[in-house]
């Protein structure tokens, strides 16, 4: 059973690899074939040059049957002239192939990445993707794509050299082939170690990228708490791990080089001695043939010495493609049924229980209905489960107990496309693009719809002052917190989502701006609004159609502001402490 499961997994991985590798060559075969053709032609020219050297040496040695010097001069000139068009073809083909191959692969991988659900970027490390699209892809480019040319050249050159040696002297060719092949088997044993070593480098690079990202993101905290030394120590630790992994890889490379060097010397000297014996015995070995055998054997052993490293690097590159493919296939949710893009009745939650860890539930027995078109505030102390509840409504996880219904459709059965058309989250992410592009998220919308979203979200003044083409800067650094929140509201309105979720959208804003942003959300008629908030302002709380009060993962109270205050229960205590 285990073997059968393993075989199925291997078959699936091979199919997945073919899907990704094929993107390098889609619509790119003419440039690829032209690039490989130049490799074959250069191999042929090298073999022709070896033959010319043999003829030249025999001519100088006075061997009968050797070509004349004038003929050899003409043939040499012809070879030199042939180099020009072959190099011209390589100039056209190789850069063209590489450009299209990498562009198509990245585009394909990016599209795969966008198929993932929201949970992917909560449970998976973003640094793994950064490493895959930078370090790993660079390795694939260098050791798989670029070395296609070298690999074909080596194979054709080595095969042609063996054929040429057989034509000269089968016995001496047999000696040379045996001497060249023996070290190949020893060095091939190291190729599997090279693949494992390269994967280890990739993993350590990912960990280092994660640490660097965390430190850069929290730089102000590090400076405020004078934790520079601790941050440097953390980076040094991860950096040392990366360099240690690289060191192990380099040791394997040195070992392969040592095997190749010993093999080259041994093969050349062995071939020379064997050729000298055959020449002494009068078995048709001329000085030119002996000289060219030395040259060809040296070339073949060089190729043989390179092959294990080329092979292991190629395997390692394909291993990184497999790693990227398997990572991008995780948490992809294409299945599910389509539902109308408008919430008619509401969102009903029945006996919802959830925890990120087993036996440690964050939410317990949640039962609530959010009626369509109404506004709700979700309040409670830190750790009460407010944000977790909103994340589940955005289908961030499917391993909850109980049920969440959007009208009559259970959340786990709804397609991602339909869900994200129905529900949107107000999130403060702003990209290094114009205000208008951040609102439209680079999509085309009717101008009237964009203008309406700008007006309803309170962005009209900003647009009038700076213009829609004003660049927001990296992470929206050119905007205030309130302006970024209004952009987030505008993009949700433009999407015409029926349900708007807002999780602590005013947490980082000053009191006046927070009041204005929350007021803007509450004014959005016809949309179901569920707002997690820590700000307990009476004038705003009175505007909600319902207030949900969470404590330790339970709904302990719910109702409108006045009713909750009259009960003098948990909400009353929260409100009183906040004033």
C-alpha positions in Angstrom: 0.0 0.0 0.0 2.8 2.4 0.9 4.6 1.6 -2.3 1.5 2.2 -4.3 0.9 5.5 -2.6 4.5 6.5 -3.2 4.2 5.6 -6.9 1.1 7.7 -7.3 2.8 10.6 -5.6 5.9 10.3 -7.9 3.6 10.1 -11.0 1.7 13.2 -9.9 5.0 15.1 -9.2 6.3 14.1 -12.7 3.1 15.3 -14.3 3.3 18.6 -12.3 7.0 19.0 -13.4 6.1 18.6 -17.0 3.4 21.2 -16.7 5.8 23.8 -15.4 8.8 22.8 -17.6 6.6 23.0 -20.7 6.1 26.7 -20.1 9.8 27.3 -21.0 9.2 26.0 -24.5 5.6 27.0 -25.4 5.8 29.0 -28.6 9.5 29.1 -28.1 10.6 26.0 -30.0 12.1 27.7 -33.0 14.5 29.7 -30.9 15.3 26.7 -28.8 16.0 24.4 -31.8 18.1 27.2 -33.4 20.1 27.5 -30.2 20.7 23.8 -30.0 21.6 23.7 -33.7 24.4 26.2 -33.1 25.7 23.9 -30.3 25.7 20.9 -32.7 27.4 22.9 -35.4 30.2 24.1 -33.1 30.8 20.6 -32.0 31.1 19.5 -35.6 33.6 22.4 -36.3 35.7 21.3 -33.3 35.8 17.7 -34.7 36.8 19.1 -38.1 39.5 21.1 -36.4 40.8 18.0 -34.7 40.9 16.2 -38.0 42.8 19.1 -39.6 45.4 19.0 -36.8 46.0 15.3 -37.5 46.5 16.0 -41.2 48.8 18.9 -40.5 51.0 16.9 -38.1 51.2 14.0 -40.5 52.0 16.4 -43.4 54.9 17.9 -41.3 56.0 14.4 -40.3 56.1 13.3 -44.0 53.4 10.6 -43.6 52.1 9.4 -46.9 48.5 10.3 -47.8 48.4 13.5 -45.8 46.7 16.5 -47.4 48.9 19.3 -48.8 49.5 22.5 -46.9 47.5 24.5 -49.4 44.5 22.3 -49.1 44.8 22.5 -45.3 45.0 26.3 -45.4 41.8 26.5 -47.5 39.9 24.1 -45.2 41.1 26.1 -42.2 39.8 29.3 -43.7 36.5 27.6 -44.5 36.1 26.7 -40.8 36.8 30.2 -39.7 34.3 31.6 -42.2 31.6 29.1 -41.0 32.0 30.4 -37.4 30.5 33.8 -38.4 27.0 32.7 -39.5 26.8 30.1 -36.6 27.7 32.8 -34.1 25.1 35.1 -35.8 22.4 32.4 -35.4 23.4 32.0 -31.7 23.2 35.7 -31.2 19.6 35.7 -32.5 18.4 32.4 -30.9 19.9 32.1 -27.4 18.9 35.5 -25.8 15.5 35.3 -27.5 14.9 31.8 -26.1 16.0 32.8 -22.6 13.9 35.9 -22.5 10.7 34.2 -23.6 11.3 31.1 -21.5 11.7 33.0 -18.3 8.9 35.5 -19.0 6.5 32.7 -19.7 7.6 30.6 -16.6 7.3 33.6 -14.3 3.9 34.5 -15.7 2.7 30.9 -15.4 3.9 30.7 -11.8 2.4 34.1 -10.9 -1.0 32.9 -12.2 -0.7 29.8 -10.1 0.1 31.9 -7.1 -3.0 34.0 -7.6 -5.1 30.8 -7.5 -4.3 30.3 -3.9 -6.8 31.2 -1.2 -6.4 33.8 1.5 -5.4 31.1 4.0 -2.2 30.5 2.0 -0.7 33.8 3.1 -1.7 33.2 6.7 -0.4 29.7 7.1 2.5 29.8 4.6 5.7 31.9 4.7 5.9 34.7 2.1 9.7 34.4 2.2 9.4 31.0 0.6 7.8 32.6 -2.4 10.3 35.4 -2.5 13.2 32.9 -2.4 11.5 30.8 -5.1 11.1 33.7 -7.5 14.6 35.1 -6.8 17.3 32.7 -5.7 15.7 29.5 -6.9 14.7 30.8 -10.3 18.1 32.3 -10.9 19.6 28.8 -10.2 17.1 27.2 -12.6 18.0 29.9 -15.2 21.8 29.2 -14.9 21.8 25.5 -14.4 18.9 24.3 -16.4 18.2 26.7 -19.2 21.6 28.2 -20.0 23.3 24.8 -19.7 21.0 23.2 -22.2 23.5 24.6 -24.8 26.6 23.3 -22.9 25.0 19.9 -22.3 24.1 19.3 -26.0 27.6 20.6 -27.1 29.3 18.1 -24.7 27.2 15.2 -25.7 27.6 15.8 -29.5 31.3 16.6 -29.1 32.1 13.5 -26.9 30.1 11.2 -29.2 31.7 12.6 -32.3 35.2 12.4 -30.7 34.6 8.7 -30.0 33.4 8.0 -33.5 36.5 9.8 -34.9 38.8 7.8 -32.7 37.1 4.6 -33.8 37.7 5.5 -37.4 41.4 6.1 -36.7 42.1 3.1 -34.5 39.4 0.9 -32.8 41.9 -0.7 -30.3 43.2 2.7 -29.1 39.7 4.1 -29.1 38.6 1.3 -26.8 41.5 2.0 -24.4 40.6 5.8 -24.4 36.9 5.1 -23.8 37.5 2.8 -20.9 40.0 5.2 -19.3 37.5 8.1 -19.7 34.4 6.1 -18.5 35.8 4.7 -15.3 35.9 7.9 -13.3 32.5 8.9 -14.6 30.8 6.2 -12.5 32.6 7.4 -9.4 31.7 11.0 -9.9 28.0 10.3 -10.8 27.6 8.9 -7.3 28.1 12.5 -6.0 25.3 13.9 -8.2 22.5 12.9 -5.8 24.4 14.6 -2.9 24.7 17.8 -5.1 20.9 17.9 -5.6 20.3 17.5 -1.8 22.9 20.2 -1.1 21.3 22.6 -3.5 17.9 22.1 -1.9 19.4 22.7 1.5 20.9 26.0 0.2 17.4 27.0 -1.1 15.8 26.3 2.2 18.4 28.2 4.2 18.1 31.1 1.8 14.3 31.1 2.4 14.9 31.3 6.2 17.4 34.1 5.8 15.0 36.0 3.6 12.2 35.6 6.2 14.5 37.0 9.0 15.6 39.9 6.8 12.0 40.7 5.9 10.9 40.6 9.6 13.8 42.9 10.7 13.3 45.4 7.9 9.5 45.4 8.6 10.1 46.0 12.3 13.1 48.3 12.1 11.4 51.1 14.1 10.7 48.7 16.9 14.2 47.4 16.9 15.6 50.9 17.1 13.1 52.0 19.8 14.0 49.1 22.1 17.7 49.2 21.2 17.7 45.7 20.0 20.2 46.2 17.2 22.7 43.7 18.5 20.0 41.0 18.9 18.8 41.7 15.3 22.3 41.4 14.0 22.8 38.2 15.9 19.7 36.7 14.4 20.7 37.7 10.9 24.3 36.4 11.5 22.8 33.1 12.7 20.7 32.6 9.6 23.4 34.0 7.3 25.9 31.5 8.8 23.4 28.7 8.1 23.2 29.8 4.5 26.9 29.9 4.1 27.3 26.5 5.8 24.9 25.0 3.3 26.8 26.6 0.4 30.1 25.3 1.9 28.8 21.8 1.8 27.8 22.3 -1.8 31.2 23.7 -2.7 33.0 20.7 -1.1 31.0 18.4 -3.4 32.0 20.6 -6.4 35.7 20.5 -5.3 35.4 16.7 -5.0 33.9 16.4 -8.5 36.7 18.7 -9.8 39.4 16.5 -8.2 37.9 13.4 -9.7 37.8 15.1 -13.1 41.4 16.3 -12.8 42.8 12.9 -11.9 40.7 11.3 -14.6 41.9 13.7 -17.3 45.6 13.2 -16.4 45.2 9.4 -16.2 43.3 9.1 -19.4 45.6 11.2 -21.5 48.8 9.5 -20.2 47.2 6.0 -20.5 46.0 6.7 -24.1 49.5 8.1 -25.0 51.3 5.0 -23.6 48.8 2.7 -25.3 49.2 4.6 -28.6 53.0 4.5 -28.3 52.8 0.7 -27.9 50.6 0.3 -31.0 52.8 2.6 -33.0 55.9 0.5 -32.0 54.0 -2.6 -33.1 53.3 -1.0 -36.4 49.5 -1.1 -36.1 48.7 2.1 -38.1 49.3 4.8 -35.4 50.9 7.8 -37.1 52.3 10.8 -35.2 49.2 12.8 -36.3 46.9 10.1 -35.1 48.7 9.9 -31.7 48.6 13.7 -31.4 44.9 13.9 -32.2 44.1 11.1 -29.8 45.8 13.0 -27.0 43.7 16.1 -28.0 40.5 14.2 -28.3 41.0 12.2 -25.1 41.7 15.4 -23.2 38.5 16.9 -24.6 36.4 13.9 -23.9 37.7 13.6 -20.3 37.0 17.3 -19.8 33.4 16.7 -21.0 33.2 13.5 -18.8 34.5 15.5 -15.9 31.8 18.2 -16.5 29.0 15.8 -17.0 28.4 14.8 -13.3 28.3 18.4 -12.2 26.1 19.4 -15.2 23.9 16.4 -14.4 23.7 17.1 -10.7 23.1 20.8 -11.3 20.4 20.0 -13.8 18.8 17.6 -11.3 19.0 20.2 -8.6 17.4 22.8 -10.8 14.6 20.4 -11.6 14.2 19.7 -7.9 13.8 23.4 -7.3 11.1 23.5 -10.1 9.4 20.6 -8.3 9.6 22.5 -5.0 8.1 25.6 -6.5 5.4 23.6 -8.3 4.4 21.7 -5.1 4.4 24.9 -3.1 2.2 26.7 -5.6 -0.3 23.8 -5.7 -0.9 24.0 -2.0 -4.1 25.7 -0.7 -5.5 26.1 -4.2 -9.3 26.1 -4.2 -10.9 26.0 -7.6 -13.9 23.8 -6.8 -17.2 25.0 -5.3 -20.5 26.2 -6.6 -21.3 29.7 -7.9 -23.8 31.7 -6.0 -25.5 35.1 -6.8 -23.4 38.1 -6.1 -26.0 39.7 -3.8 -26.8 38.7 -0.3 -30.6 38.5 0.0 -31.3 37.2 3.5 -28.1 37.3 5.5 -25.2 35.3 6.9 -26.1 32.7 9.5 -23.6 31.0 11.8 -24.6 27.8 13.5 -22.6 26.3 16.5 -19.3 27.5 15.1 -16.2 26.2 16.8 -12.6 26.8 15.7 -9.0 26.7 16.9 -5.7 27.1 15.2 -4.3 24.3 17.3 -6.0 21.1 18.4 -7.6 21.2 21.8 -7.3 25.0 21.9 -10.4 26.6 20.5 -10.5 30.3 19.8 -14.3 30.3 19.0 -16.8 28.2 20.9 -20.4 27.6 20.0 -21.0 30.8 18.0 -24.6 31.2 16.8 -25.6 34.5 15.2 -27.3 35.9 12.1 -26.1 39.0 10.3 -29.2 40.3 8.3 -28.6 41.6 4.8 -28.1 45.3 4.5 -27.5 46.0 8.2 -24.5 47.0 10.1 -22.9 45.2 13.0 -20.1 46.0 15.5 -18.1 43.1 16.9 -16.5 44.1 20.2 -14.6 42.4 23.0 -11.2 42.2 24.7 -8.0 41.2 22.9 -8.0 37.5 22.3 -11.7 37.1 22.4 -11.9 35.8 18.8 -13.1 38.9 16.9 -10.5 38.9 14.1 -10.7 35.1 13.8 -14.4 35.3 13.2 -13.9 37.7 10.3 -11.2 35.6 8.8 -13.5 32.6 8.8 -16.2 34.7 7.1 -13.6 35.4 4.4 -13.1 31.6 4.0 -9.5 31.7 5.3 -9.9 28.2 6.8 -12.3 25.3 6.2 -11.4 23.2 9.2 -14.0 24.8 11.5 -16.8 22.9 13.2 -20.4 23.9 12.7 -21.7 25.9 9.6 -21.6 29.3 8.1 -24.3 30.1 5.6 -24.5 32.9 3.0 -28.2 32.8 2.4 -28.7 29.0 1.7 -25.1 28.1 0.7 -22.5 26.8 3.2 -19.3 28.7 3.0 -17.1 25.7 2.3 -19.2 24.8 -0.7 -19.0 28.2 -2.4 -16.4 28.8 -5.1 -13.7 31.3 -4.3 -14.7 33.5 -7.2 -18.3 33.8 -6.0 -17.3 34.3 -2.4 -14.9 37.2 -3.2 -17.5 38.8 -5.4 -20.0 38.6 -2.5 -17.7 39.6 0.4 -14.8 42.0 0.6 -12.5 42.9 3.4 -11.4 46.5 4.0 -7.6 46.1 4.2 -5.1 48.9 4.3 -2.7 47.4 1.7 -1.6 50.2 -0.7 0.7 49.5 -3.6 3.4 51.7 -5.2 1.0 53.0 -7.9 -1.4 55.8 -8.5 -4.4 56.5 -6.2 -6.7 55.5 -9.1 -4.9 52.2 -9.8 -5.0 51.4 -6.1 -8.8 51.9 -6.1 -9.4 49.9 -9.3 -6.6 47.4 -8.5 -5.4 47.9 -12.1 -8.7 46.8 -13.6 -11.1 48.6 -15.9 -14.3 50.0 -14.5 -16.7 52.6 -15.8 -15.7 56.1 -14.8 -19.0 56.8 -13.2 -18.6 53.8 -10.9 -15.1 54.9 -9.9 -16.3 58.4 -9.2 -19.1 57.1 -7.1 -16.7 54.9 -5.0 -14.4 57.9 -4.6 -17.3 60.1 -3.4 -18.8 57.6 -1.0 -15.5 56.7 0.6 -14.6 60.3 1.3 -11.7 60.5 -1.2 -13.0 63.4 -3.3 -10.9 66.0 -1.4 -7.7 64.0 -1.8 -8.3 63.5 -5.5 -9.1 67.1 -6.0 -5.9 68.2 -4.2 -3.4 65.7 -5.7 -5.1 64.1 -8.7 -5.9 60.5 -9.4 -2.4 59.9 -10.9 -0.7 60.8 -7.6 1.7 58.0 -6.6 1.1 56.5 -3.2 4.6 55.2 -2.7 5.9 51.9 -1.4 3.3 50.6 1.2 1.4 53.9 0.7 4.1 55.9 2.5 3.0 59.1 0.7 -0.5 58.8 2.3 -1.9 59.2 5.8 -3.5 56.3 7.6 -7.0 57.7 7.0 -6.3 58.1 3.3 -5.2 54.5 3.0 -8.3 53.3 4.8 -10.5 55.3 2.5 -8.8 53.8 -0.6 -9.5 50.4 0.9 -13.1 51.3 1.3 -13.3 52.7 -2.2 -11.9 49.6 -3.8 -14.5 47.4 -1.8 -17.3 49.7 -3.0 -16.1 49.6 -6.6 -16.2 45.8 -6.5 -19.9 46.2 -5.5 -19.6 43.6 -2.8 -22.7 42.8 -0.9 -20.9 42.3 2.4 -18.1 44.5 3.8 -15.9 43.3 6.5 -13.7 45.7 8.5 -11.2 44.4 11.1 -9.8 47.2 13.3 -9.5 49.5 10.4 -9.2 52.6 12.7 -6.7 51.0 15.1 -3.7 53.1 13.9 -5.7 56.3 13.3 -6.1 59.4 15.5 -9.5 59.8 17.1 -10.9 62.3 14.7 -9.8 60.4 11.6 -11.0 57.1 13.1 -14.4 58.6 13.8 -14.7 59.9 10.2 -13.6 56.6 8.6 -16.1 54.6 10.8 -18.8 57.1 9.9 -18.1 56.6 6.2 -18.6 52.9 6.6 -21.8 53.2 8.5 -23.2 55.5 5.8 -23.0 52.8 3.1 -26.6 51.8 2.7 -27.6 48.5 1.1 -24.4 46.8 2.2 -24.0 44.3 5.0 -21.3 45.7 7.2 -19.5 43.7 9.9 -17.0 45.8 11.8 -14.5 44.6 14.4 -13.7 47.6 16.5 -11.9 48.5 19.8 -13.2 52.1 19.6 -16.3 52.3 21.9 -17.7 55.7 20.9 -21.3 56.1 21.9 -22.4 58.2 18.8 -21.0 55.6 16.5 -22.2 52.5 18.5 -25.7 53.9 18.4 -25.6 53.8 14.6 -25.1 50.0 14.4 -28.1 47.8 13.9 -26.5 45.3 16.2 -23.5 44.9 18.6 -22.0 41.4 19.1 -20.0 41.1 22.3 -17.4 38.3 22.5 -15.6 37.0 25.5 -13.2 34.0 25.5 -14.6 32.9 22.2 -18.2 33.0 23.2 -21.0 35.5 22.3 -22.0 36.7 25.8 -24.3 39.5 24.7 -25.8 41.0 21.5 -28.3 43.8 20.8 -28.4 47.5 20.2 -26.5 50.0 22.3 -29.2 51.1 24.6 -30.4 47.6 25.4 -26.9 46.4 26.2 -26.2 49.4 28.4 -29.5 48.8 30.3 -28.4 45.2 31.0 -25.4 46.5 32.8 -23.5 43.3 31.8 -20.2 42.7 30.1 -20.6 45.3 27.4 -21.5 47.9 30.0 -18.2 47.1 31.8 -16.2 47.3 28.6 -17.8 50.6 27.6 -17.4 52.1 31.1 -13.7 51.2 31.3 -13.1 52.6 27.8 -14.4 56.0 28.7 
